[in-house]
């Protein structure tokens, strides 16, 4: 009996979970690699999974391999009781909803059939259960055919609800992004797939950089995803000709808020003439694309820890003594830097970012499986704003600077 129960559970898991999920994941991954979709988004996977699940479930009586055909097995008895209760409840609701469209005689006939089915359910009468259900189905087919949904319509509505939920989550709640460059190393690596909270600062109109409701403002140290922060990033060069960054989303860290005066002196960032506290904690190695050979190579850089606002985070930097002219952040805008200070296109090159262009704040790494790193289990589930992960030696170096991890 136990072996049969486990076999049945395995059969359901393979057909209704493993197979649809695997196919959905593979199809979205292929579309992403073909650039047929903008990102590898879990909402696409879940939506396709829902469609495949419903399709397979509709064919459940024709699926090959194992199937429990014993009508009196514990599993099928529970299923029969559940289906009978749902049928009685559904017919009761339909009769009440459409009582004006059916005769008194029809209502009485349906009510009697419901009573007979309910009596066969509690306590269970296995000999009467199926005949009572068939009788109710037959009577309802005669009197409520206009109100009953076809299987195709039910599946279509279920898929429509799944689409609506997926789109609503993506537009208003959480959106997925893939990290394409090294500009946020060591916090984010190339190939990290992240979730971004779209409601952190407010609700925006779909497909437009216009906030409807603002819940809060960006804070120092926040990692934000934003769109088209300047004329150059909107696809125009200084001479007015189209550039190469049309429609590109960027991810950077907030360094300056409206009204702040920001400058870089000998690699130290000053905000309103106050240096952002920082501490060298050692060296770190990461994958970087060689601009000459276009191959991925190991690069070792100096690892620093900065503390800005409530956030403690790591940056990498090789070339010291690089300065940046003072910049005053205009109202309604923020100034952003990449954590990979020497290999980041950010506000030092193209200016500040309008707050209304911000899509959300980075939350978590939900997947990491792209070149050059390959699959990285240890990065899955990492909180992006949760503080740096340091080795014992790096932590000791941080403490010598009179700084500590949160």
VOPAGU-2260 file (C-alpha; in pm, 1 decimal, decimal comma):
REM VOPAGU-2260
SITE   aa  ch    i         X         Y         Z
SITE  UNK   A    0       0,0       0,0       0,0
SITE  UNK   A    1     282,4     241,7      87,9
SITE  UNK   A    2     465,6     162,6    -236,5
SITE  UNK   A    3     147,9     227,2    -434,7
SITE  UNK   A    4      89,5     555,7    -250,5
SITE  UNK   A    5     447,0     673,9    -317,5
SITE  UNK   A    6     424,7     569,3    -682,3
SITE  UNK   A    7     106,1     766,5    -723,0
SITE  UNK   A    8     262,8    1077,3    -562,9
SITE  UNK   A    9     569,1    1044,1    -784,6
SITE  UNK   A   10     349,5    1012,8   -1094,2
SITE  UNK   A   11     161,6    1332,1   -1005,9
SITE  UNK   A   12     484,4    1518,2    -922,2
SITE  UNK   A   13     650,4    1424,9   -1251,8
SITE  UNK   A   14     352,2    1506,1   -1474,8
SITE  UNK   A   15     209,6    1812,6   -1297,3
SITE  UNK   A   16     520,1    1976,1   -1143,3
SITE  UNK   A   17     856,5    1855,2   -1273,6
SITE  UNK   A   18     771,5    1826,4   -1643,6
SITE  UNK   A   19     581,8    2159,4   -1684,1
SITE  UNK   A   20     839,1    2346,9   -1473,4
SITE  UNK   A   21    1134,6    2202,6   -1664,8
SITE  UNK   A   22     979,8    2281,0   -2002,8
SITE  UNK   A   23     880,2    2633,3   -1892,2
SITE  UNK   A   24    1228,1    2708,3   -1754,3
SITE  UNK   A   25    1398,3    2573,4   -2068,1
SITE  UNK   A   26    1175,2    2765,6   -2308,3
SITE  UNK   A   27    1222,4    3097,8   -2124,7
SITE  UNK   A   28    1597,5    3038,1   -2103,1
SITE  UNK   A   29    1611,8    2975,1   -2479,6
SITE  UNK   A   30    1404,1    3288,1   -2549,3
SITE  UNK   A   31    1633,3    3489,8   -2324,6
SITE  UNK   A   32    1944,8    3363,8   -2502,5
SITE  UNK   A   33    1780,1    3446,2   -2837,0
SITE  UNK   A   34    1691,0    3788,1   -2689,9
SITE  UNK   A   35    1326,9    3730,0   -2770,5
SITE  UNK   A   36    1247,7    3849,5   -2414,9
SITE  UNK   A   37    1412,2    4140,4   -2236,5
SITE  UNK   A   38    1513,0    3943,7   -1925,8
SITE  UNK   A   39    1500,3    3592,6   -1785,4
SITE  UNK   A   40    1206,0    3666,5   -1558,2
SITE  UNK   A   41    1052,4    3418,9   -1312,5
SITE  UNK   A   42     710,1    3560,0   -1398,6
SITE  UNK   A   43     751,3    3429,8   -1753,6
SITE  UNK   A   44     844,6    3089,1   -1612,6
SITE  UNK   A   45     550,2    3083,5   -1372,7
SITE  UNK   A   46     308,6    3195,6   -1643,0
SITE  UNK   A   47     425,2    2930,9   -1888,8
SITE  UNK   A   48     425,1    2674,1   -1607,9
SITE  UNK   A   49      61,3    2757,1   -1528,9
SITE  UNK   A   50     -36,0    2714,5   -1894,4
SITE  UNK   A   51     149,2    2383,7   -1924,5
SITE  UNK   A   52      10,5    2258,4   -1593,4
SITE  UNK   A   53    -346,8    2326,2   -1700,1
SITE  UNK   A   54    -283,5    2164,3   -2037,8
SITE  UNK   A   55    -138,3    1849,2   -1882,2
SITE  UNK   A   56    -409,9    1839,9   -1617,2
SITE  UNK   A   57    -679,3    1852,5   -1884,9
SITE  UNK   A   58    -522,6    1538,0   -2037,5
SITE  UNK   A   59    -472,3    1359,4   -1705,3
SITE  UNK   A   60    -696,3    1064,3   -1799,2
SITE  UNK   A   61    -481,7     991,9   -2105,6
SITE  UNK   A   62    -134,1    1022,4   -1954,2
SITE  UNK   A   63      83,0     710,8   -1992,3
SITE  UNK   A   64     262,0     496,4   -1733,9
SITE  UNK   A   65     114,7     451,8   -1388,2
SITE  UNK   A   66    -240,0     543,3   -1302,7
SITE  UNK   A   67    -446,6     435,1   -1005,8
SITE  UNK   A   68    -756,6     282,3   -1166,5
SITE  UNK   A   69    -885,7     136,9    -841,7
SITE  UNK   A   70   -1194,9     347,0    -777,2
SITE  UNK   A   71   -1200,7     243,2    -411,7
SITE  UNK   A   72    -838,4     320,7    -330,8
SITE  UNK   A   73    -795,2     572,1     -44,7
SITE  UNK   A   74    -672,1     838,2    -288,9
SITE  UNK   A   75    -962,7     798,8    -530,0
SITE  UNK   A   76   -1217,1     785,0    -248,3
SITE  UNK   A   77   -1092,4    1120,4    -117,7
SITE  UNK   A   78   -1099,4    1256,1    -470,8
SITE  UNK   A   79   -1455,1    1135,1    -526,7
SITE  UNK   A   80   -1572,9    1296,7    -202,5
SITE  UNK   A   81   -1399,4    1622,7    -285,8
SITE  UNK   A   82   -1547,2    1632,9    -636,0
SITE  UNK   A   83   -1895,7    1554,6    -503,0
SITE  UNK   A   84   -1879,9    1836,6    -246,7
SITE  UNK   A   85   -1756,6    2080,7    -510,4
SITE  UNK   A   86   -2032,8    1975,0    -750,8
SITE  UNK   A   87   -2305,6    2023,3    -487,9
SITE  UNK   A   88   -2165,6    2362,7    -388,9
SITE  UNK   A   89   -2132,5    2478,1    -750,5
SITE  UNK   A   90   -2486,4    2374,6    -842,7
SITE  UNK   A   91   -2622,7    2547,2    -532,0
SITE  UNK   A   92   -2452,9    2873,8    -632,0
SITE  UNK   A   93   -2565,9    2849,9    -994,5
SITE  UNK   A   94   -2926,4    2783,8    -892,3
SITE  UNK   A   95   -2930,3    3083,1    -657,5
SITE  UNK   A   96   -2763,2    3308,5    -913,9
SITE  UNK   A   97   -2999,0    3219,0   -1199,4
SITE  UNK   A   98   -3317,8    3142,8   -1008,2
SITE  UNK   A   99   -3508,9    3397,7   -1216,9
SITE  UNK   A  100   -3421,0    3215,6   -1538,7
SITE  UNK   A  101   -3535,5    2868,3   -1440,0
SITE  UNK   A  102   -3879,7    2742,1   -1339,3
SITE  UNK   A  103   -3986,6    2647,5    -988,6
SITE  UNK   A  104   -4010,9    2284,7   -1099,1
SITE  UNK   A  105   -3653,4    2290,7   -1228,2
SITE  UNK   A  106   -3527,7    2448,8    -904,8
SITE  UNK   A  107   -3701,0    2182,1    -699,7
SITE  UNK   A  108   -3558,6    1905,6    -917,5
SITE  UNK   A  109   -3206,5    2043,3    -884,2
SITE  UNK   A  110   -3248,7    2093,6    -508,7
SITE  UNK   A  111   -3360,8    1733,2    -459,2
SITE  UNK   A  112   -3062,9    1606,0    -658,3
SITE  UNK   A  113   -2830,3    1820,3    -442,9
SITE  UNK   A  114   -2987,8    1677,5    -125,8
SITE  UNK   A  115   -2938,7    1322,3    -252,3
SITE  UNK   A  116   -2575,3    1389,1    -339,7
SITE  UNK   A  117   -2510,3    1557,7      -4,2
SITE  UNK   A  118   -2665,9    1261,9     177,2
SITE  UNK   A  119   -2432,0    1026,1     -10,7
SITE  UNK   A  120   -2132,2    1238,3      89,6
SITE  UNK   A  121   -2188,7    1261,1     464,2
SITE  UNK   A  122   -2157,3     990,7     577,7
SITE  UNK   A  123   -1992,4     846,9     263,8
SITE  UNK   A  124   -2209,5     598,4      77,2
SITE  UNK   A  125   -1976,2     468,3    -191,8
SITE  UNK   A  126   -2251,4     283,0    -375,9
SITE  UNK   A  127   -2473,2     592,2    -406,4
SITE  UNK   A  128   -2205,1     860,0    -444,1
SITE  UNK   A  129   -2127,3     833,4    -815,1
SITE  UNK   A  130   -2488,6     769,8    -930,1
SITE  UNK   A  131   -2606,4    1071,9    -726,3
SITE  UNK   A  132   -2337,2    1289,0    -883,7
SITE  UNK   A  133   -2423,4    1169,2   -1233,4
SITE  UNK   A  134   -2791,3    1237,4   -1170,5
SITE  UNK   A  135   -2718,0    1594,1   -1055,7
SITE  UNK   A  136   -2495,6    1651,3   -1359,4
SITE  UNK   A  137   -2773,1    1528,4   -1588,4
SITE  UNK   A  138   -3040,9    1747,6   -1429,9
SITE  UNK   A  139   -2814,4    2051,9   -1428,8
SITE  UNK   A  140   -2730,5    1984,6   -1792,8
SITE  UNK   A  141   -3098,1    2014,6   -1880,3
SITE  UNK   A  142   -3182,6    2323,2   -1673,0
SITE  UNK   A  143   -2854,7    2513,5   -1627,5
SITE  UNK   A  144   -2672,4    2448,8   -1953,3
SITE  UNK   A  145   -2676,7    2822,1   -2033,4
SITE  UNK   A  146   -2490,6    2901,7   -1711,4
SITE  UNK   A  147   -2228,9    2627,4   -1707,0
SITE  UNK   A  148   -1883,8    2698,1   -1840,7
SITE  UNK   A  149   -1721,0    2468,6   -2091,3
SITE  UNK   A  150   -1386,6    2313,9   -1992,6
SITE  UNK   A  151   -1216,3    2528,3   -2254,3
SITE  UNK   A  152   -1363,8    2846,0   -2106,7
SITE  UNK   A  153   -1262,9    2743,7   -1754,0
SITE  UNK   A  154    -904,4    2680,8   -1862,7
SITE  UNK   A  155    -897,9    3005,3   -2059,7
SITE  UNK   A  156   -1019,1    3203,5   -1758,3
SITE  UNK   A  157    -765,5    3032,4   -1532,7
SITE  UNK   A  158    -485,4    3117,9   -1773,9
SITE  UNK   A  159    -615,0    3474,4   -1795,9
SITE  UNK   A  160    -605,0    3508,7   -1418,9
SITE  UNK   A  161    -249,0    3372,2   -1414,5
SITE  UNK   A  162    -148,6    3624,5   -1682,6
SITE  UNK   A  163    -309,4    3910,2   -1489,1
SITE  UNK   A  164    -137,1    3814,3   -1164,1
SITE  UNK   A  165     201,8    3776,0   -1334,5
SITE  UNK   A  166     172,1    4111,2   -1513,2
SITE  UNK   A  167      51,3    4289,9   -1199,5
SITE  UNK   A  168     343,2    4156,3    -995,5
SITE  UNK   A  169     590,3    4252,5   -1264,4
SITE  UNK   A  170     450,6    4601,7   -1323,9
SITE  UNK   A  171     376,0    4711,1    -968,0
SITE  UNK   A  172     560,2    4485,9    -722,3
SITE  UNK   A  173     876,9    4302,7    -823,4
SITE  UNK   A  174    1071,0    4289,9   -1147,9
SITE  UNK   A  175    1367,9    4072,6   -1238,6
SITE  UNK   A  176    1687,0    4202,9   -1393,6
SITE  UNK   A  177    2010,9    4042,2   -1510,7
SITE  UNK   A  178    2347,6    4200,5   -1438,6
SITE  UNK   A  179    2530,9    4237,3   -1773,8
SITE  UNK   A  180    2846,7    4423,7   -1670,8
SITE  UNK   A  181    3115,9    4451,5   -1403,9
SITE  UNK   A  182    3016,4    4799,4   -1285,3
SITE  UNK   A  183    2876,6    4676,9    -949,0
SITE  UNK   A  184    3151,0    4424,9    -863,8
SITE  UNK   A  185    3199,5    4299,1    -592,3
SITE  UNK   A  186    2839,3    4347,6    -476,8
SITE  UNK   A  187    2690,1    4211,0    -799,9
SITE  UNK   A  188    2865,3    3986,5   -1049,9
SITE  UNK   A  189    2805,3    3942,5   -1421,7
SITE  UNK   A  190    2525,4    3689,6   -1463,1
SITE  UNK   A  191    2351,0    3756,8   -1132,1
SITE  UNK   A  192    1972,4    3762,4   -1169,1
SITE  UNK   A  193    1815,8    3994,6    -916,3
SITE  UNK   A  194    1473,9    4098,0    -789,5
SITE  UNK   A  195    1401,9    4470,3    -770,8
SITE  UNK   A  196    1131,8    4611,7    -545,1
SITE  UNK   A  197     923,3    4843,6    -761,6
SITE  UNK   A  198     708,7    4971,3    -474,9
SITE  UNK   A  199    1001,4    5076,8    -252,2
SITE  UNK   A  200     975,4    5441,9    -352,2
SITE  UNK   A  201     625,8    5450,0    -503,0
SITE  UNK   A  202     399,9    5324,3    -781,1
SITE  UNK   A  203     470,2    5420,1   -1140,4
SITE  UNK   A  204     272,7    5408,4   -1461,6
SITE  UNK   A  205     354,0    5093,3   -1658,8
SITE  UNK   A  206     606,1    5145,5   -1941,3
SITE  UNK   A  207     651,3    5511,3   -1848,6
SITE  UNK   A  208     894,2    5687,7   -1615,1
SITE  UNK   A  209     621,3    5867,5   -1425,7
SITE  UNK   A  210     538,2    5806,5   -1061,2
SITE  UNK   A  211     174,7    5806,0    -955,1
SITE  UNK   A  212     228,6    5771,9    -580,3
SITE  UNK   A  213     551,0    5826,7    -388,7
SITE  UNK   A  214     607,6    5624,4     -71,4
SITE  UNK   A  215     961,3    5738,3       3,6
SITE  UNK   A  216    1282,3    5876,1    -139,5
SITE  UNK   A  217    1611,8    5704,8    -220,8
SITE  UNK   A  218    1862,0    5700,2      63,0
SITE  UNK   A  219    2239,7    5711,7      74,9
SITE  UNK   A  220    2386,0    5376,4     -24,1
SITE  UNK   A  221    2071,3    5237,2    -188,8
SITE  UNK   A  222    2129,8    5025,6    -498,7
SITE  UNK   A  223    1877,5    5135,8    -758,7
SITE  UNK   A  224    1772,2    5032,4   -1108,9
SITE  UNK   A  225    1686,4    5323,7   -1333,4
SITE  UNK   A  226    1620,1    5409,2   -1697,3
SITE  UNK   A  227    1775,1    5664,3   -1932,0
SITE  UNK   A  228    1928,9    5903,9   -1682,5
SITE  UNK   A  229    2066,3    6154,6   -1933,1
SITE  UNK   A  230    2074,7    6270,3   -2293,5
SITE  UNK   A  231    2364,4    6036,3   -2373,7
SITE  UNK   A  232    2188,4    5738,5   -2216,5
SITE  UNK   A  233    1874,9    5815,2   -2412,2
SITE  UNK   A  234    2073,4    5740,6   -2725,2
SITE  UNK   A  235    2230,2    6071,6   -2827,8
SITE  UNK   A  236    2591,8    6176,5   -2841,2
SITE  UNK   A  237    2722,5    6528,5   -2794,7
SITE  UNK   A  238    2681,5    6608,8   -3164,7
SITE  UNK   A  239    2316,4    6496,2   -3162,7
SITE  UNK   A  240    2363,2    6167,5   -3346,5
SITE  UNK   A  241    2206,7    5846,1   -3209,2
SITE  UNK   A  242    2414,9    5654,7   -2955,4
SITE  UNK   A  243    2419,9    5289,1   -2853,8
SITE  UNK   A  244    2239,6    5291,5   -2516,1
SITE  UNK   A  245    1878,7    5337,5   -2626,2
SITE  UNK   A  246    1636,2    5190,0   -2372,9
SITE  UNK   A  247    1912,2    5058,2   -2144,8
SITE  UNK   A  248    1846,1    5004,5   -1773,9
SITE  UNK   A  249    2128,7    5075,2   -1531,5
SITE  UNK   A  250    2201,8    4969,2   -1176,1
SITE  UNK   A  251    2419,3    5185,0    -947,6
SITE  UNK   A  252    2452,7    5298,1    -586,6
SITE  UNK   A  253    2310,6    5629,1    -461,9
SITE  UNK   A  254    2591,2    5859,5    -348,7
SITE  UNK   A  255    2431,4    6204,0    -359,1
SITE  UNK   A  256    2079,2    6328,7    -286,8
SITE  UNK   A  257    1910,5    6650,1    -407,4
SITE  UNK   A  258    2109,2    6955,2    -301,1
SITE  UNK   A  259    2427,2    6761,6    -215,3
SITE  UNK   A  260    2769,0    6875,4    -335,6
SITE  UNK   A  261    2972,3    6567,8    -436,2
SITE  UNK   A  262    3335,2    6545,6    -545,0
SITE  UNK   A  263    3615,9    6289,2    -550,9
SITE  UNK   A  264    3957,8    6378,8    -408,7
SITE  UNK   A  265    4236,9    6123,5    -436,1
SITE  UNK   A  266    3979,3    5838,0    -461,4
SITE  UNK   A  267    3785,7    5951,0    -153,2
SITE  UNK   A  268    3426,9    6062,0    -213,1
SITE  UNK   A  269    3320,8    6381,5     -36,6
SITE  UNK   A  270    2955,6    6468,0      17,7
SITE  UNK   A  271    2903,6    6825,8     132,1
SITE  UNK   A  272    3278,0    6842,9     208,5
SITE  UNK   A  273    3254,1    6540,6     440,8
SITE  UNK   A  274    3442,5    6225,0     333,7
SITE  UNK   A  275    3251,5    5898,9     310,9
SITE  UNK   A  276    3423,2    5674,6     569,6
SITE  UNK   A  277    3619,8    5399,2     401,4
SITE  UNK   A  278    3869,2    5129,6     493,5
SITE  UNK   A  279    4101,9    4913,4     286,7
SITE  UNK   A  280    4046,5    4551,8     393,1
SITE  UNK   A  281    4264,2    4360,8     145,9
SITE  UNK   A  282    4240,8    4240,6    -212,0
SITE  UNK   A  283    3979,2    4045,1    -402,5
SITE  UNK   A  284    3976,8    3854,7    -732,4
SITE  UNK   A  285    3689,1    3853,9    -979,2
SITE  UNK   A  286    3620,2    3774,8   -1343,9
SITE  UNK   A  287    3669,2    4062,5   -1586,3
SITE  UNK   A  288    3647,5    4086,4   -1964,0
SITE  UNK   A  289    3978,8    4176,3   -2123,8
SITE  UNK   A  290    3913,3    4469,5   -2364,0
SITE  UNK   A  291    4188,1    4352,3   -2601,5
SITE  UNK   A  292    4127,6    3976,1   -2625,1
SITE  UNK   A  293    3755,6    3995,2   -2533,2
SITE  UNK   A  294    3811,0    3697,7   -2301,2
SITE  UNK   A  295    3725,2    3655,8   -1934,3
SITE  UNK   A  296    4028,5    3675,0   -1708,9
SITE  UNK   A  297    4092,0    3682,3   -1334,7
SITE  UNK   A  298    4146,1    4036,1   -1208,8
SITE  UNK   A  299    4269,8    4124,9    -861,1
SITE  UNK   A  300    4183,2    4464,7    -717,1
SITE  UNK   A  301    4200,9    4652,5    -391,0
SITE  UNK   A  302    3894,8    4587,3    -174,0
SITE  UNK   A  303    3755,2    4874,8      28,6
SITE  UNK   A  304    3459,8    4907,1     264,0
SITE  UNK   A  305    3257,8    5228,5     260,5
SITE  UNK   A  306    2987,4    5340,7     502,1
SITE  UNK   A  307    2732,8    5578,6     356,8
SITE  UNK   A  308    2414,1    5653,3     544,3
SITE  UNK   A  309    2285,4    5331,5     700,1
SITE  UNK   A  310    2466,7    5105,2     453,4
SITE  UNK   A  311    2803,7    4937,0     477,6
SITE  UNK   A  312    2925,8    4798,8     144,1
SITE  UNK   A  313    3236,8    4697,5     -50,5
SITE  UNK   A  314    3393,7    4861,3    -353,3
SITE  UNK   A  315    3694,9    4773,2    -567,3
SITE  UNK   A  316    3946,6    5023,6    -694,0
SITE  UNK   A  317    4286,3    5001,4    -863,9
SITE  UNK   A  318    4387,7    5347,2    -975,8
SITE  UNK   A  319    4432,1    5585,5    -685,7
SITE  UNK   A  320    4446,5    5964,2    -701,1
SITE  UNK   A  321    4160,3    5990,0    -953,7
SITE  UNK   A  322    3961,7    6305,9    -893,3
SITE  UNK   A  323    3618,6    6423,4   -1006,0
SITE  UNK   A  324    3505,6    6783,1   -1027,5
SITE  UNK   A  325    3245,5    6895,2    -772,7
SITE  UNK   A  326    2888,1    6826,7    -879,4
SITE  UNK   A  327    2576,6    6972,6    -717,7
SITE  UNK   A  328    2277,3    6738,4    -736,5
SITE  UNK   A  329    1973,5    6922,5    -881,3
SITE  UNK   A  330    1631,0    6900,5    -714,1
SITE  UNK   A  331    1443,6    6581,6    -796,6
SITE  UNK   A  332    1759,0    6393,1    -894,6
SITE  UNK   A  333    2024,1    6167,1    -742,1
SITE  UNK   A  334    2391,2    6108,2    -811,7
SITE  UNK   A  335    2509,0    5748,7    -853,6
SITE  UNK   A  336    2838,9    5557,0    -867,1
SITE  UNK   A  337    2919,5    5196,2    -945,5
SITE  UNK   A  338    3091,4    4986,6    -680,4
SITE  UNK   A  339    3361,1    4897,6    -936,4
SITE  UNK   A  340    3487,7    5253,9    -932,1
SITE  UNK   A  341    3740,9    5225,9   -1215,4
SITE  UNK   A  342    3512,4    5033,1   -1454,0
SITE  UNK   A  343    3175,1    5198,1   -1416,6
SITE  UNK   A  344    2990,0    5437,2   -1644,3
SITE  UNK   A  345    2804,8    5651,6   -1391,6
SITE  UNK   A  346    2731,5    6009,2   -1282,7
SITE  UNK   A  347    3097,8    6102,6   -1322,5
SITE  UNK   A  348    3052,0    6057,6   -1699,5
SITE  UNK   A  349    2691,8    6151,0   -1774,4
SITE  UNK   A  350    2544,2    6336,0   -1480,0
SITE  UNK   A  351    2262,0    6278,6   -1236,6
SITE  UNK   A  352    1949,1    6061,9   -1254,1
SITE  UNK   A  353    1591,5    6195,8   -1229,2
SITE  UNK   A  354    1412,9    6029,2    -937,3
SITE  UNK   A  355    1114,7    5961,3   -1162,3
SITE  UNK   A  356    1342,5    5739,7   -1375,4
SITE  UNK   A  357    1409,3    5504,9   -1084,4
SITE  UNK   A  358    1239,6    5168,4   -1131,7
SITE  UNK   A  359    1310,6    5031,6    -784,6
SITE  UNK   A  360    1562,9    4919,5    -525,2
SITE  UNK   A  361    1762,8    4597,3    -553,9
SITE  UNK   A  362    1646,2    4327,0    -313,8
SITE  UNK   A  363    1791,9    3981,4    -361,2
SITE  UNK   A  364    1988,4    3758,0    -596,9
SITE  UNK   A  365    1744,0    3486,1    -699,7
SITE  UNK   A  366    1959,7    3310,1    -960,0
SITE  UNK   A  367    2319,5    3319,4   -1078,9
SITE  UNK   A  368    2408,1    3101,3   -1373,1
SITE  UNK   A  369    2572,4    3288,3   -1658,2
SITE  UNK   A  370    2917,5    3336,5   -1800,8
SITE  UNK   A  371    3180,3    3386,2   -1685,2
SITE  UNK   A  372    3113,8    3237,2   -1341,4
SITE  UNK   A  373    2880,5    2950,4   -1420,6
SITE  UNK   A  374    2622,7    2837,8   -1169,2
SITE  UNK   A  375    2683,1    2974,9    -817,7
SITE  UNK   A  376    2463,1    2824,4    -545,8
SITE  UNK   A  377    2628,0    3034,3    -275,3
SITE  UNK   A  378    2498,9    3355,0    -438,1
SITE  UNK   A  379    2136,8    3241,1    -467,7
SITE  UNK   A  380    1928,6    3407,2    -196,0
SITE  UNK   A  381    2188,3    3673,3    -112,0
SITE  UNK   A  382    2035,3    3998,0      19,8
SITE  UNK   A  383    2188,9    4272,2    -191,0
SITE  UNK   A  384    2142,5    4541,3      75,0
SITE  UNK   A  385    2234,5    4307,7     359,7
SITE  UNK   A  386    2593,4    4423,4     407,0
SITE  UNK   A  387    2924,3    4286,3     279,3
SITE  UNK   A  388    3047,0    3931,1     326,9
SITE  UNK   A  389    3408,8    3945,2     442,8
SITE  UNK   A  390    3668,8    3686,9     534,1
SITE  UNK   A  391    3798,6    3680,3     893,6
SITE  UNK   A  392    4114,1    3863,6     783,3
SITE  UNK   A  393    3909,6    4132,0     608,0
SITE  UNK   A  394    3682,7    4168,4     911,3
SITE  UNK   A  395    3988,0    4214,6    1133,6
SITE  UNK   A  396    4120,0    4482,7     896,6
SITE  UNK   A  397    3782,2    4657,5     911,8
SITE  UNK   A  398    3788,2    4659,4    1290,5
SITE  UNK   A  399    4130,2    4825,7    1284,7
SITE  UNK   A  400    3964,4    5113,1    1101,1
SITE  UNK   A  401    3715,3    5138,0    1388,1
SITE  UNK   A  402    3436,8    5014,3    1161,3
SITE  UNK   A  403    3226,6    4701,6    1213,2
SITE  UNK   A  404    2977,6    4490,4    1023,8
SITE  UNK   A  405    2610,7    4546,8    1111,0
